[in-house]
Amino acid sequence: MDNLWGIFEGDSPLLQSFGKYGYKIYDDFDLIQMHFHLIAAALFPIFIGAHSSLRRPPSATKGTKDAAEQADEDDDIAQEPTVEGLTPSDAILFPILAGVTLAGLYFIIKWLEDPAILNKILTWYFSILGVFGVGKLLADSFNVITTFVFPSVWSTQTEKYEFDSAAQKQVKVESNGPGHSSHVDKSNPLPGVLSKLPLPQAMRKTLWSLRALLRNHWIFRAHVHGIFSAKTKTTLNDVVGMMLGLAAVLVYNFNGKAWWLTNLMGFAFSYGTLQLLSPTTFWTGSIVLAGLFVYDIVMVFYTPLMVTVATSLEVPIKLVFPGPKRGSMLGLGDVVLPGIMMALALRFDLYLYYLRQNKSSAATPGQKSKAPVYVQSTGVWGERFWTSSASNAPKTIADGGRFPKIYFTASVIGYCVGMIATLVVLRVFNHAQPALLYLVPGVLVSLWGTAAVRGEINLMWGYTEDGSIDVETTDADEKKEKTTKGQAKDGAGTESSKAEAEKESASKKIKAKEKDGEHAHHVFLFSLSEPKSRKASDLETLES
C-alpha cells in the first residue's frame, strides 16, 4: 500500500505526467474550447436537419385523412414535398462538377487579383437564398418552442390531456380509439404542473388567444398556369421567421459580416439541404462519399485550389470560429455531405421501427400481418417532453418521435471520431487538412460496421427511398389480385360487376370534366385563406 501511495509523491513519473498534461491543457484551453465549439457547431445542423427530414418510411402506411385535412384540400393545386434523390452516376458527377467549380473560382480569383467584386456577387447571391433559408430555420425553431409552451397534448403517468381551443378547455382522455371517452377537466391553457396555477380569467383568455395565434395556420396558394404552383400551410411563426431572416441577411451585408451571422446562414443552408437531398440508398451514398473523399484529398494536398478559394472568399459557404491565432473554419461540404448519410441513417432507424412492428403483429397467432399506420415524427419535441412521464396513459402523437436511433447514433459517434482525428492531425502537422479524409471513413465504417454486428447488412443494402419497396404499392397489388380472383370465381356476376365499374368510371370522368371546367380559368392566383370551419375537436388534430 505504501508503494502504491508513493507513485503520487515527490518526483514520481505519474505525478509529473499529470502536471505536464494538466499544464498543457491549461495553456491550450482557448484552442480546446474552439475545437469543442467547432464540433458542436458541425453537429447542430446535422441533428436538426436529420430529424426534420423524417417522413413516412416504406414500412408504414398512410393514415386515413381526418375532417380537418379534408377541409384543407378544397382546390386542385396540391404539392408534394420535393426531395432530390441521388443516383450512382452522381458518384462520378459530384467530384467532377465540384472540381470544375473550384478550379473556375480559383482562376477567377487569380485573374481579378482582388476578389472584392467576386465576393460581392456571390454574397448577394447567397444572401437571397439566405433569406428563405434563415427564415425557414427560425420558423421551425419557433414552432418547436411553441410545442413546449403550448403542446397539443400532455400526460401524467396514467392520464392524458388534450386541448380544445374552440371551447378553451383541457379535455381528459379516458381511453384510446375512435370511441374514446373524455370529459372537460381544466380551463387553464398551460400543460403539466403549470395547469394547476390559479390564473385570473383575463389571463386565461389571453393565453388561449395566444395559443390559437401561434398554433393555428392559414393556407397560402400561389399558381401561375404552366409555370409553377404551390400550396402550403403558414403560421405566425413562419411570417416572423421570414422577417427575421430578411433582417439577419441585411445586417450581415451592411454591418461587417459578423462570424455568428455567417454561421447562422451556414446552419440554414445545411438544414435545408439535408431536407431536400437524399442518397436514396446506402450504397449510392457510400459511392458518392468515396468519390468526394478522393476529391478532397487531391484538392487540399496536391493543389492550392481549396485553400486559396476558402481563404479568399468571404461568403457564407463555411462555418467560422474565432479563437487563437486566426481561428478556424469548416466548409459546409464537410457538414452536408456526411450529413445526408447520417440523415438517411435516421430515416432507416424509423423504417426498422415500423418494420419490427409489422413483424411483431405477423407473429401473433390468428392475426394477419398488416403494416402499421405512420404517426408524424417531426415537430413534436414539446409533446415528447410533456408526455415523458407517461407509463400507463393512452398513446399520444409524441409516440411517433420515440423510436430507437441505433444507426443515427453510430453515425454521430463516427462523425465525432473523424472530426477529432482531423483536429489532432491539424494540430500536429500545422497544415490545412481535408476533413472528408477522416469524416468519410468515420461515418461509413460506423454505419456498415453497425449493420455487420447486428446482422443487417442485406437489409441496409436493400433499403431504398425511391418508392420501390413502399408498403402501399404492395397492398395495392394484393387488392388488385384479389379483385381479379374474385371476378373469375363469380362467373355470371362478372358481367354485372363490369357494367357497374364502367358506369362508375363514366360518372367519375364526367365529374372530372366538370371540375376541370370549374378551374379552367386558374391562370394567376395568389391567396391567403383561413382553413374551412371545423369542429373544435378537429382543430388540435390539425395542429398535431
Secondary structure as a PSIPRED ss2 file (coil, helix, strand):
# PSIPRED VFORMAT (PSIPRED V4.0)

   1 M C   1.000  0.000  0.000
   2 D H   0.000  1.000  0.000
   3 N H   0.000  1.000  0.000
   4 L H   0.000  1.000  0.000
   5 W H   0.000  1.000  0.000
   6 G H   0.000  1.000  0.000
   7 I C   1.000  0.000  0.000
   8 F C   1.000  0.000  0.000
   9 E C   1.000  0.000  0.000
  10 G C   1.000  0.000  0.000
  11 D C   1.000  0.000  0.000
  12 S C   1.000  0.000  0.000
  13 P H   0.000  1.000  0.000
  14 L H   0.000  1.000  0.000
  15 L H   0.000  1.000  0.000
  16 Q H   0.000  1.000  0.000
  17 S H   0.000  1.000  0.000
  18 F H   0.000  1.000  0.000
  19 G H   0.000  1.000  0.000
  20 K H   0.000  1.000  0.000
  21 Y H   0.000  1.000  0.000
  22 G H   0.000  1.000  0.000
  23 Y H   0.000  1.000  0.000
  24 K H   0.000  1.000  0.000
  25 I H   0.000  1.000  0.000
  26 Y H   0.000  1.000  0.000
  27 D H   0.000  1.000  0.000
  28 D C   1.000  0.000  0.000
  29 F H   0.000  1.000  0.000
  30 D H   0.000  1.000  0.000
  31 L H   0.000  1.000  0.000
  32 I H   0.000  1.000  0.000
  33 Q H   0.000  1.000  0.000
  34 M H   0.000  1.000  0.000
  35 H H   0.000  1.000  0.000
  36 F H   0.000  1.000  0.000
  37 H H   0.000  1.000  0.000
  38 L H   0.000  1.000  0.000
  39 I H   0.000  1.000  0.000
  40 A H   0.000  1.000  0.000
  41 A H   0.000  1.000  0.000
  42 A H   0.000  1.000  0.000
  43 L H   0.000  1.000  0.000
  44 F H   0.000  1.000  0.000
  45 P H   0.000  1.000  0.000
  46 I H   0.000  1.000  0.000
  47 F H   0.000  1.000  0.000
  48 I H   0.000  1.000  0.000
  49 G H   0.000  1.000  0.000
  50 A H   0.000  1.000  0.000
  51 H H   0.000  1.000  0.000
  52 S H   0.000  1.000  0.000
  53 S C   1.000  0.000  0.000
  54 L C   1.000  0.000  0.000
  55 R C   1.000  0.000  0.000
  56 R C   1.000  0.000  0.000
  57 P C   1.000  0.000  0.000
  58 P C   1.000  0.000  0.000
  59 S C   1.000  0.000  0.000
  60 A C   1.000  0.000  0.000
  61 T E   0.000  0.000  1.000
  62 K C   1.000  0.000  0.000
  63 G C   1.000  0.000  0.000
  64 T C   1.000  0.000  0.000
  65 K C   1.000  0.000  0.000
  66 D C   1.000  0.000  0.000
  67 A H   0.000  1.000  0.000
  68 A H   0.000  1.000  0.000
  69 E H   0.000  1.000  0.000
  70 Q H   0.000  1.000  0.000
  71 A H   0.000  1.000  0.000
  72 D H   0.000  1.000  0.000
  73 E C   1.000  0.000  0.000
  74 D C   1.000  0.000  0.000
  75 D C   1.000  0.000  0.000
  76 D C   1.000  0.000  0.000
  77 I C   1.000  0.000  0.000
  78 A C   1.000  0.000  0.000
  79 Q C   1.000  0.000  0.000
  80 E C   1.000  0.000  0.000
  81 P C   1.000  0.000  0.000
  82 T C   1.000  0.000  0.000
  83 V C   1.000  0.000  0.000
  84 E E   0.000  0.000  1.000
  85 G E   0.000  0.000  1.000
  86 L C   1.000  0.000  0.000
  87 T C   1.000  0.000  0.000
  88 P C   1.000  0.000  0.000
  89 S C   1.000  0.000  0.000
  90 D H   0.000  1.000  0.000
  91 A H   0.000  1.000  0.000
  92 I H   0.000  1.000  0.000
  93 L H   0.000  1.000  0.000
  94 F H   0.000  1.000  0.000
  95 P H   0.000  1.000  0.000
  96 I H   0.000  1.000  0.000
  97 L H   0.000  1.000  0.000
  98 A H   0.000  1.000  0.000
  99 G H   0.000  1.000  0.000
 100 V H   0.000  1.000  0.000
 101 T H   0.000  1.000  0.000
 102 L H   0.000  1.000  0.000
 103 A H   0.000  1.000  0.000
 104 G H   0.000  1.000  0.000
 105 L H   0.000  1.000  0.000
 106 Y H   0.000  1.000  0.000
 107 F H   0.000  1.000  0.000
 108 I H   0.000  1.000  0.000
 109 I H   0.000  1.000  0.000
 110 K H   0.000  1.000  0.000
 111 W H   0.000  1.000  0.000
 112 L H   0.000  1.000  0.000
 113 E C   1.000  0.000  0.000
 114 D C   1.000  0.000  0.000
 115 P C   1.000  0.000  0.000
 116 A H   0.000  1.000  0.000
 117 I H   0.000  1.000  0.000
 118 L H   0.000  1.000  0.000
 119 N H   0.000  1.000  0.000
 120 K H   0.000  1.000  0.000
 121 I H   0.000  1.000  0.000
 122 L H   0.000  1.000  0.000
 123 T H   0.000  1.000  0.000
 124 W H   0.000  1.000  0.000
 125 Y H   0.000  1.000  0.000
 126 F H   0.000  1.000  0.000
 127 S H   0.000  1.000  0.000
 128 I H   0.000  1.000  0.000
 129 L H   0.000  1.000  0.000
 130 G H   0.000  1.000  0.000
 131 V H   0.000  1.000  0.000
 132 F H   0.000  1.000  0.000
 133 G H   0.000  1.000  0.000
 134 V H   0.000  1.000  0.000
 135 G H   0.000  1.000  0.000
 136 K H   0.000  1.000  0.000
 137 L H   0.000  1.000  0.000
 138 L H   0.000  1.000  0.000
 139 A H   0.000  1.000  0.000
 140 D H   0.000  1.000  0.000
 141 S H   0.000  1.000  0.000
 142 F H   0.000  1.000  0.000
 143 N H   0.000  1.000  0.000
 144 V H   0.000  1.000  0.000
 145 I H   0.000  1.000  0.000
 146 T H   0.000  1.000  0.000
 147 T H   0.000  1.000  0.000
 148 F H   0.000  1.000  0.000
 149 V H   0.000  1.000  0.000
 150 F C   1.000  0.000  0.000
 151 P C   1.000  0.000  0.000
 152 S C   1.000  0.000  0.000
 153 V E   0.000  0.000  1.000
 154 W E   0.000  0.000  1.000
 155 S E   0.000  0.000  1.000
 156 T C   1.000  0.000  0.000
 157 Q C   1.000  0.000  0.000
 158 T C   1.000  0.000  0.000
 159 E C   1.000  0.000  0.000
 160 K E   0.000  0.000  1.000
 161 Y E   0.000  0.000  1.000
 162 E E   0.000  0.000  1.000
 163 F E   0.000  0.000  1.000
 164 D E   0.000  0.000  1.000
 165 S C   1.000  0.000  0.000
 166 A C   1.000  0.000  0.000
 167 A C   1.000  0.000  0.000
 168 Q C   1.000  0.000  0.000
 169 K E   0.000  0.000  1.000
 170 Q E   0.000  0.000  1.000
 171 V E   0.000  0.000  1.000
 172 K E   0.000  0.000  1.000
 173 V E   0.000  0.000  1.000
 174 E C   1.000  0.000  0.000
 175 S C   1.000  0.000  0.000
 176 N C   1.000  0.000  0.000
 177 G C   1.000  0.000  0.000
 178 P C   1.000  0.000  0.000
 179 G C   1.000  0.000  0.000
 180 H C   1.000  0.000  0.000
 181 S C   1.000  0.000  0.000
 182 S E   0.000  0.000  1.000
 183 H E   0.000  0.000  1.000
 184 V E   0.000  0.000  1.000
 185 D E   0.000  0.000  1.000
 186 K E   0.000  0.000  1.000
 187 S C   1.000  0.000  0.000
 188 N C   1.000  0.000  0.000
 189 P C   1.000  0.000  0.000
 190 L C   1.000  0.000  0.000
 191 P C   1.000  0.000  0.000
 192 G H   0.000  1.000  0.000
 193 V H   0.000  1.000  0.000
 194 L H   0.000  1.000  0.000
 195 S H   0.000  1.000  0.000
 196 K H   0.000  1.000  0.000
 197 L C   1.000  0.000  0.000
 198 P C   1.000  0.000  0.000
 199 L C   1.000  0.000  0.000
 200 P C   1.000  0.000  0.000
 201 Q H   0.000  1.000  0.000
 202 A H   0.000  1.000  0.000
 203 M H   0.000  1.000  0.000
 204 R H   0.000  1.000  0.000
 205 K H   0.000  1.000  0.000
 206 T H   0.000  1.000  0.000
 207 L H   0.000  1.000  0.000
 208 W H   0.000  1.000  0.000
 209 S H   0.000  1.000  0.000
 210 L H   0.000  1.000  0.000
 211 R H   0.000  1.000  0.000
 212 A H   0.000  1.000  0.000
 213 L H   0.000  1.000  0.000
 214 L H   0.000  1.000  0.000
 215 R H   0.000  1.000  0.000
 216 N C   1.000  0.000  0.000
 217 H C   1.000  0.000  0.000
 218 W E   0.000  0.000  1.000
 219 I E   0.000  0.000  1.000
 220 F E   0.000  0.000  1.000
 221 R E   0.000  0.000  1.000
 222 A E   0.000  0.000  1.000
 223 H E   0.000  0.000  1.000
 224 V E   0.000  0.000  1.000
 225 H C   1.000  0.000  0.000
 226 G C   1.000  0.000  0.000
 227 I C   1.000  0.000  0.000
 228 F E   0.000  0.000  1.000
 229 S E   0.000  0.000  1.000
 230 A E   0.000  0.000  1.000
 231 K E   0.000  0.000  1.000
 232 T E   0.000  0.000  1.000
 233 K E   0.000  0.000  1.000
 234 T E   0.000  0.000  1.000
 235 T C   1.000  0.000  0.000
 236 L H   0.000  1.000  0.000
 237 N H   0.000  1.000  0.000
 238 D H   0.000  1.000  0.000
 239 V H   0.000  1.000  0.000
 240 V H   0.000  1.000  0.000
 241 G H   0.000  1.000  0.000
 242 M H   0.000  1.000  0.000
 243 M H   0.000  1.000  0.000
 244 L H   0.000  1.000  0.000
 245 G H   0.000  1.000  0.000
 246 L H   0.000  1.000  0.000
 247 A H   0.000  1.000  0.000
 248 A H   0.000  1.000  0.000
 249 V H   0.000  1.000  0.000
 250 L H   0.000  1.000  0.000
 251 V H   0.000  1.000  0.000
 252 Y H   0.000  1.000  0.000
 253 N H   0.000  1.000  0.000
 254 F H   0.000  1.000  0.000
 255 N C   1.000  0.000  0.000
 256 G C   1.000  0.000  0.000
 257 K C   1.000  0.000  0.000
 258 A C   1.000  0.000  0.000
 259 W H   0.000  1.000  0.000
 260 W H   0.000  1.000  0.000
 261 L H   0.000  1.000  0.000
 262 T H   0.000  1.000  0.000
 263 N H   0.000  1.000  0.000
 264 L H   0.000  1.000  0.000
 265 M H   0.000  1.000  0.000
 266 G H   0.000  1.000  0.000
 267 F H   0.000  1.000  0.000
 268 A H   0.000  1.000  0.000
 269 F H   0.000  1.000  0.000
 270 S H   0.000  1.000  0.000
 271 Y H   0.000  1.000  0.000
 272 G H   0.000  1.000  0.000
 273 T H   0.000  1.000  0.000
 274 L H   0.000  1.000  0.000
 275 Q H   0.000  1.000  0.000
 276 L H   0.000  1.000  0.000
 277 L E   0.000  0.000  1.000
 278 S E   0.000  0.000  1.000
 279 P C   1.000  0.000  0.000
 280 T C   1.000  0.000  0.000
 281 T E   0.000  0.000  1.000
 282 F H   0.000  1.000  0.000
 283 W H   0.000  1.000  0.000
 284 T H   0.000  1.000  0.000
 285 G H   0.000  1.000  0.000
 286 S H   0.000  1.000  0.000
 287 I H   0.000  1.000  0.000
 288 V H   0.000  1.000  0.000
 289 L H   0.000  1.000  0.000
 290 A H   0.000  1.000  0.000
 291 G H   0.000  1.000  0.000
 292 L H   0.000  1.000  0.000
 293 F H   0.000  1.000  0.000
 294 V H   0.000  1.000  0.000
 295 Y H   0.000  1.000  0.000
 296 D H   0.000  1.000  0.000
 297 I H   0.000  1.000  0.000
 298 V H   0.000  1.000  0.000
 299 M H   0.000  1.000  0.000
 300 V H   0.000  1.000  0.000
 301 F H   0.000  1.000  0.000
 302 Y H   0.000  1.000  0.000
 303 T C   1.000  0.000  0.000
 304 P C   1.000  0.000  0.000
 305 L H   0.000  1.000  0.000
 306 M H   0.000  1.000  0.000
 307 V H   0.000  1.000  0.000
 308 T H   0.000  1.000  0.000
 309 V H   0.000  1.000  0.000
 310 A H   0.000  1.000  0.000
 311 T H   0.000  1.000  0.000
 312 S H   0.000  1.000  0.000
 313 L C   1.000  0.000  0.000
 314 E C   1.000  0.000  0.000
 315 V C   1.000  0.000  0.000
 316 P C   1.000  0.000  0.000
 317 I C   1.000  0.000  0.000
 318 K E   0.000  0.000  1.000
 319 L E   0.000  0.000  1.000
 320 V E   0.000  0.000  1.000
 321 F E   0.000  0.000  1.000
 322 P C   1.000  0.000  0.000
 323 G C   1.000  0.000  0.000
 324 P C   1.000  0.000  0.000
 325 K C   1.000  0.000  0.000
 326 R C   1.000  0.000  0.000
 327 G C   1.000  0.000  0.000
 328 S E   0.000  0.000  1.000
 329 M E   0.000  0.000  1.000
 330 L E   0.000  0.000  1.000
 331 G E   0.000  0.000  1.000
 332 L C   1.000  0.000  0.000
 333 G H   0.000  1.000  0.000
 334 D H   0.000  1.000  0.000
 335 V H   0.000  1.000  0.000
 336 V H   0.000  1.000  0.000
 337 L H   0.000  1.000  0.000
 338 P H   0.000  1.000  0.000
 339 G H   0.000  1.000  0.000
 340 I H   0.000  1.000  0.000
 341 M H   0.000  1.000  0.000
 342 M H   0.000  1.000  0.000
 343 A H   0.000  1.000  0.000
 344 L H   0.000  1.000  0.000
 345 A H   0.000  1.000  0.000
 346 L H   0.000  1.000  0.000
 347 R H   0.000  1.000  0.000
 348 F H   0.000  1.000  0.000
 349 D H   0.000  1.000  0.000
 350 L H   0.000  1.000  0.000
 351 Y H   0.000  1.000  0.000
 352 L H   0.000  1.000  0.000
 353 Y H   0.000  1.000  0.000
 354 Y H   0.000  1.000  0.000
 355 L H   0.000  1.000  0.000
 356 R H   0.000  1.000  0.000
 357 Q H   0.000  1.000  0.000
 358 N H   0.000  1.000  0.000
 359 K H   0.000  1.000  0.000
 360 S H   0.000  1.000  0.000
 361 S H   0.000  1.000  0.000
 362 A H   0.000  1.000  0.000
 363 A C   1.000  0.000  0.000
 364 T C   1.000  0.000  0.000
 365 P C   1.000  0.000  0.000
 366 G C   1.000  0.000  0.000
 367 Q C   1.000  0.000  0.000
 368 K C   1.000  0.000  0.000
 369 S C   1.000  0.000  0.000
 370 K C   1.000  0.000  0.000
 371 A C   1.000  0.000  0.000
 372 P C   1.000  0.000  0.000
 373 V E   0.000  0.000  1.000
 374 Y C   1.000  0.000  0.000
 375 V C   1.000  0.000  0.000
 376 Q C   1.000  0.000  0.000
 377 S C   1.000  0.000  0.000
 378 T C   1.000  0.000  0.000
 379 G C   1.000  0.000  0.000
 380 V C   1.000  0.000  0.000
 381 W H   0.000  1.000  0.000
 382 G H   0.000  1.000  0.000
 383 E H   0.000  1.000  0.000
 384 R H   0.000  1.000  0.000
 385 F H   0.000  1.000  0.000
 386 W H   0.000  1.000  0.000
 387 T C   1.000  0.000  0.000
 388 S C   1.000  0.000  0.000
 389 S C   1.000  0.000  0.000
 390 A C   1.000  0.000  0.000
 391 S C   1.000  0.000  0.000
 392 N C   1.000  0.000  0.000
 393 A C   1.000  0.000  0.000
 394 P C   1.000  0.000  0.000
 395 K C   1.000  0.000  0.000
 396 T C   1.000  0.000  0.000
 397 I H   0.000  1.000  0.000
 398 A H   0.000  1.000  0.000
 399 D H   0.000  1.000  0.000
 400 G H   0.000  1.000  0.000
 401 G H   0.000  1.000  0.000
 402 R C   1.000  0.000  0.000
 403 F C   1.000  0.000  0.000
 404 P C   1.000  0.000  0.000
 405 K C   1.000  0.000  0.000
 406 I H   0.000  1.000  0.000
 407 Y H   0.000  1.000  0.000
 408 F H   0.000  1.000  0.000
 409 T H   0.000  1.000  0.000
 410 A H   0.000  1.000  0.000
 411 S H   0.000  1.000  0.000
 412 V H   0.000  1.000  0.000
 413 I H   0.000  1.000  0.000
 414 G H   0.000  1.000  0.000
 415 Y H   0.000  1.000  0.000
 416 C H   0.000  1.000  0.000
 417 V H   0.000  1.000  0.000
 418 G H   0.000  1.000  0.000
 419 M H   0.000  1.000  0.000
 420 I H   0.000  1.000  0.000
 421 A H   0.000  1.000  0.000
 422 T H   0.000  1.000  0.000
 423 L H   0.000  1.000  0.000
 424 V H   0.000  1.000  0.000
 425 V H   0.000  1.000  0.000
 426 L H   0.000  1.000  0.000
 427 R H   0.000  1.000  0.000
 428 V H   0.000  1.000  0.000
 429 F H   0.000  1.000  0.000
 430 N C   1.000  0.000  0.000
 431 H C   1.000  0.000  0.000
 432 A C   1.000  0.000  0.000
 433 Q C   1.000  0.000  0.000
 434 P C   1.000  0.000  0.000
 435 A C   1.000  0.000  0.000
 436 L H   0.000  1.000  0.000
 437 L H   0.000  1.000  0.000
 438 Y H   0.000  1.000  0.000
 439 L H   0.000  1.000  0.000
 440 V H   0.000  1.000  0.000
 441 P H   0.000  1.000  0.000
 442 G H   0.000  1.000  0.000
 443 V H   0.000  1.000  0.000
 444 L H   0.000  1.000  0.000
 445 V H   0.000  1.000  0.000
 446 S H   0.000  1.000  0.000
 447 L H   0.000  1.000  0.000
 448 W H   0.000  1.000  0.000
 449 G H   0.000  1.000  0.000
 450 T H   0.000  1.000  0.000
 451 A H   0.000  1.000  0.000
 452 A H   0.000  1.000  0.000
 453 V H   0.000  1.000  0.000
 454 R H   0.000  1.000  0.000
 455 G C   1.000  0.000  0.000
 456 E C   1.000  0.000  0.000
 457 I H   0.000  1.000  0.000
 458 N H   0.000  1.000  0.000
 459 L H   0.000  1.000  0.000
 460 M H   0.000  1.000  0.000
 461 W H   0.000  1.000  0.000
 462 G H   0.000  1.000  0.000
 463 Y C   1.000  0.000  0.000
 464 T E   0.000  0.000  1.000
 465 E C   1.000  0.000  0.000
 466 D C   1.000  0.000  0.000
 467 G C   1.000  0.000  0.000
 468 S C   1.000  0.000  0.000
 469 I C   1.000  0.000  0.000
 470 D C   1.000  0.000  0.000
 471 V H   0.000  1.000  0.000
 472 E H   0.000  1.000  0.000
 473 T H   0.000  1.000  0.000
 474 T H   0.000  1.000  0.000
 475 D H   0.000  1.000  0.000
 476 A H   0.000  1.000  0.000
 477 D H   0.000  1.000  0.000
 478 E H   0.000  1.000  0.000
 479 K H   0.000  1.000  0.000
 480 K H   0.000  1.000  0.000
 481 E H   0.000  1.000  0.000
 482 K H   0.000  1.000  0.000
 483 T H   0.000  1.000  0.000
 484 T H   0.000  1.000  0.000
 485 K H   0.000  1.000  0.000
 486 G H   0.000  1.000  0.000
 487 Q H   0.000  1.000  0.000
 488 A H   0.000  1.000  0.000
 489 K H   0.000  1.000  0.000
 490 D H   0.000  1.000  0.000
 491 G C   1.000  0.000  0.000
 492 A C   1.000  0.000  0.000
 493 G H   0.000  1.000  0.000
 494 T H   0.000  1.000  0.000
 495 E H   0.000  1.000  0.000
 496 S H   0.000  1.000  0.000
 497 S H   0.000  1.000  0.000
 498 K H   0.000  1.000  0.000
 499 A H   0.000  1.000  0.000
 500 E H   0.000  1.000  0.000
 501 A H   0.000  1.000  0.000
 502 E H   0.000  1.000  0.000
 503 K H   0.000  1.000  0.000
 504 E H   0.000  1.000  0.000
 505 S H   0.000  1.000  0.000
 506 A H   0.000  1.000  0.000
 507 S H   0.000  1.000  0.000
 508 K H   0.000  1.000  0.000
 509 K H   0.000  1.000  0.000
 510 I H   0.000  1.000  0.000
 511 K H   0.000  1.000  0.000
 512 A H   0.000  1.000  0.000
 513 K H   0.000  1.000  0.000
 514 E H   0.000  1.000  0.000
 515 K H   0.000  1.000  0.000
 516 D H   0.000  1.000  0.000
 517 G H   0.000  1.000  0.000
 518 E H   0.000  1.000  0.000
 519 H C   1.000  0.000  0.000
 520 A C   1.000  0.000  0.000
 521 H C   1.000  0.000  0.000
 522 H C   1.000  0.000  0.000
 523 V C   1.000  0.000  0.000
 524 F E   0.000  0.000  1.000
 525 L E   0.000  0.000  1.000
 526 F E   0.000  0.000  1.000
 527 S E   0.000  0.000  1.000
 528 L E   0.000  0.000  1.000
 529 S E   0.000  0.000  1.000
 530 E C   1.000  0.000  0.000
 531 P C   1.000  0.000  0.000
 532 K C   1.000  0.000  0.000
 533 S C   1.000  0.000  0.000
 534 R C   1.000  0.000  0.000
 535 K C   1.000  0.000  0.000
 536 A H   0.000  1.000  0.000
 537 S H   0.000  1.000  0.000
 538 D H   0.000  1.000  0.000
 539 L H   0.000  1.000  0.000
 540 E H   0.000  1.000  0.000
 541 T H   0.000  1.000  0.000
 542 L H   0.000  1.000  0.000
 543 E H   0.000  1.000  0.000
 544 S C   1.000  0.000  0.000
